[in-house]
Structure formats: C-alpha cells, structure tokens
C-alpha cells in the first residue's frame, strides 16, 4: 500500500498531510486517516476549515466550489481545506491536485444548494 503525502505552500506558511499506515490505532490528532504537519498557524486554519459549518468552500483556482463529504474526512476534503486555509494564495502539491481533481471530476450538479457546486 502506498501512503499519500501532499503539501500546501502559501504566503502564510506550509502545511503537509501524511497518511498513516494504521490510522485506526493512532492516537492524537488524526485527520482523514493521516496527520498534519508544518506551520502551527496553517495547521490550525486547516483544522478550523474541516471543523467548520460551511458545507462547501471555493477553490480559487480553478474557481469551483468544493462540497465537503459528510464526515469531512477524505483526502480531497483535506486538500480543499488547505486551499481554503491559504485563501488561494499558494500552491498545492501535484499529488494534492491529483486528489482534488479526481474528486472534482465527479461532475457539476445544479440544484437548490447553488449552481456550480461540485460534488
């Protein structure tokens, strides 16, 4: 099994996500089966986005709205939270974009929740 690692580097610092081999047995602050590392303020921002009440965030580039999963516990949720925490003023690593792109490829659904929201 290949474990996933991706990063976000922004004006306010760097945050990285590393998937754990055995997340069920891990103690502490496990997010989406992994841990966050990097600048304390960026980690706090990502955690705040994941713990927040908004059902979606706008990913500035490519200018789409990303709808979080119900548990806010997928790799794509973490990647989108990183982008939101950095206010779109930074760079998500290639692996982070692959994860986010895969989730965004699910298609657009126009409904009462808002046109153009990506599920």
C-alpha positions in Angstrom: 0.0 0.0 0.0 1.4 3.4 -1.0 0.8 6.1 1.6 -0.2 9.6 0.4 1.6 12.8 1.2 0.7 16.2 -0.1 1.5 19.8 0.8 0.3 23.3 0.5 2.8 26.2 0.4 1.4 29.7 0.8 2.2 33.2 1.9 1.5 32.3 5.5 3.4 29.1 5.7 3.4 25.4 4.8 1.2 22.6 5.8 1.6 18.9 4.9 -0.6 15.9 5.1 0.8 12.4 5.6 -1.4 9.3 5.5 -0.9 6.9 8.4 -0.4 3.2 7.7 -2.6 2.3 10.7 -4.9 5.3 11.4 -7.4 3.3 13.5 -4.7 2.6 16.1 -3.3 6.1 16.1 -3.9 8.4 19.0 -3.9 12.2 18.9 -5.0 14.4 16.1 -5.7 12.1 13.2 -7.4 13.8 10.2 -8.7 11.7 7.3 -6.5 8.8 8.2 -3.4 10.9 8.5 -1.6 13.7 10.3 -1.0 17.4 9.5 2.4 18.9 10.0 4.0 22.3 9.2 3.5 25.8 10.5 1.2 25.8 13.5 -1.0 28.6 12.3 -1.6 26.8 9.0 -2.4 23.6 10.7 -4.9 25.4 12.9 -6.5 27.0 9.9 -6.9 23.7 8.1 -8.4 22.1 11.2 -10.8 25.1 11.6 -12.0 24.7 8.0 -12.5 21.0 8.5 -14.3 21.6 11.8 -16.4 24.4 10.4 -20.1 24.5 9.5 -19.8 25.7 5.9 -20.9 22.8 3.6 -18.5 23.9 0.8 -15.5 26.1 0.1 -14.5 28.0 -3.1 -11.3 26.7 -4.6 -9.9 29.8 -6.2 -8.1 28.1 -8.9 -9.8 26.5 -10.9 -12.6 28.7 -9.4 -15.1 26.0 -8.3 -17.0 25.3 -5.2 -15.9 22.1 -3.4 -18.6 20.4 -1.3 -17.2 18.6 1.7 -18.1 14.9 2.4 -20.5 14.3 5.3 -17.6 13.4 7.6 -15.1 15.9 6.3 -12.6 13.0 6.4 -11.5 12.4 2.8 -8.1 13.3 1.3 -10.0 15.7 -1.1 -11.6 17.3 2.0 -8.1 18.0 3.4 -6.8 19.3 0.1 -9.7 21.7 -0.3 -9.3 22.8 3.4 -5.7 23.5 2.7 -6.6 25.7 -0.3 -9.3 27.5 1.8 -6.9 28.0 4.7 -4.4 29.6 2.4 -7.0 31.8 0.8 -5.9 30.5 -2.6 -2.6 32.4 -2.2 -0.3 29.5 -2.5 0.4 26.2 -4.2 -1.0 22.8 -3.6 1.5 20.0 -4.5 1.0 17.8 -7.6 -0.4 14.9 -5.5 -2.8 17.2 -3.7 -4.1 18.5 -7.1 -4.5 14.9 -8.3 -6.6 14.1 -5.3 -8.7 17.2 -5.7 -9.1 16.8 -9.5 -10.3 13.3 -9.0 -13.0 14.5 -6.6 -13.9 17.4 -8.9 -14.2 15.0 -11.9 -17.4 13.8 -10.2 -19.3 16.4 -12.2 -21.2 19.5 -11.6 -24.8 19.4 -10.2 -27.1 22.4 -10.4 -29.6 22.3 -7.6 -31.2 24.4 -4.9 -27.9 24.4 -2.9 -26.3 26.5 -5.5 -25.5 26.2 -9.2 -22.0 25.1 -10.0 -21.3 23.4 -6.7 -19.0 20.4 -7.3 -19.9 17.2 -5.5 
